[in-house]
Amino acid sequence: MPKVTSYLPDTPSGTDFSTIDANKAVAFYGSLFGRSEDSPKRGTHSFYHIQRIDRQSIAGVAQRDEEQISSNIPHVGTFILL
């Protein structure tokens, strides 16, 4: 995978999502794509995991809270450089 050092405007530059088991998702995607992780950051309702490749932020993974789980609405976001 080539290393990206800059992005043109309107280019997707990262992603994040929430899941019912963030620790399993972090382990899975970490091994699949060779990502490392910073210590999870405490958010409003849960921890937010930032995954990196070569110290560059690539993705974020959040634990779904009880309200999100009961609503069964998935959350996936894509960061786009404007």
C-alpha positions as CSV (number, residue, x, y, z in Angstrom):
1,M,0.0,0.0,0.0
2,P,1.6,3.3,-1.0
3,K,2.1,6.0,1.7
4,V,-0.1,9.0,1.2
5,T,1.5,12.3,2.3
6,S,-1.1,14.8,1.0
7,Y,-4.6,14.8,-0.3
8,L,-6.3,16.7,-3.0
9,P,-9.5,18.5,-2.0
10,D,-12.6,16.3,-1.8
11,T,-10.5,13.2,-1.4
12,P,-11.5,10.6,1.3
13,S,-8.7,10.5,3.9
14,G,-9.9,8.2,6.7
15,T,-12.8,6.4,8.2
16,D,-14.4,5.6,11.5
17,F,-17.2,3.4,12.7
18,S,-18.9,2.2,15.9
19,T,-19.4,-1.5,16.8
20,I,-20.8,-3.6,19.7
21,D,-17.3,-4.9,20.4
22,A,-14.6,-2.3,19.7
23,N,-11.8,-4.4,21.1
24,K,-12.5,-7.3,18.7
25,A,-12.8,-4.9,15.8
26,V,-9.5,-3.2,16.7
27,A,-7.7,-6.6,16.9
28,F,-9.3,-7.8,13.6
29,Y,-8.5,-4.8,11.5
30,G,-5.1,-4.4,13.2
31,S,-4.1,-7.8,12.1
32,L,-5.8,-7.6,8.7
33,F,-4.2,-4.3,7.7
34,G,-1.1,-4.2,10.0
35,R,-2.5,-1.3,12.0
36,S,-1.1,-0.2,15.4
37,E,-3.2,1.6,18.0
38,D,-2.7,4.5,20.4
39,S,-4.1,4.1,23.8
40,P,-7.9,4.4,23.5
41,K,-9.2,7.9,24.3
42,R,-12.1,8.3,26.7
43,G,-15.1,9.9,24.9
44,T,-18.4,11.0,26.2
45,H,-19.9,7.6,26.4
46,S,-17.1,5.2,25.6
47,F,-13.5,4.8,24.4
48,Y,-12.4,5.8,20.9
49,H,-9.6,3.8,19.3
50,I,-7.3,5.5,16.8
51,Q,-5.6,3.1,14.4
52,R,-2.4,4.0,12.6
53,I,-0.1,2.7,9.9
54,D,3.5,4.1,10.1
55,R,2.3,6.6,12.8
56,Q,-0.3,8.1,10.3
57,S,-3.9,8.1,11.6
58,I,-5.9,5.8,9.4
59,A,-9.2,4.9,11.2
60,G,-11.2,5.3,14.3
61,V,-13.2,2.7,16.1
62,A,-15.8,3.5,18.8
63,Q,-17.7,1.2,21.2
64,R,-21.5,1.6,20.6
65,D,-23.4,2.7,23.7
66,E,-26.6,1.1,24.9
67,E,-28.8,3.6,23.0
68,Q,-27.0,3.0,19.7
69,I,-27.2,-0.8,20.2
70,S,-30.9,-0.7,20.9
71,S,-31.6,1.5,17.9
72,N,-29.7,-0.9,15.7
73,I,-28.5,2.0,13.5
74,P,-24.9,1.5,12.3
75,H,-22.4,4.3,12.2
76,V,-19.8,4.5,9.6
77,G,-18.1,7.8,8.7
78,T,-15.7,8.8,6.0
79,F,-13.4,11.8,6.4
80,I,-13.1,14.0,3.3
81,L,-10.5,16.7,3.0
82,L,-12.2,19.9,1.9
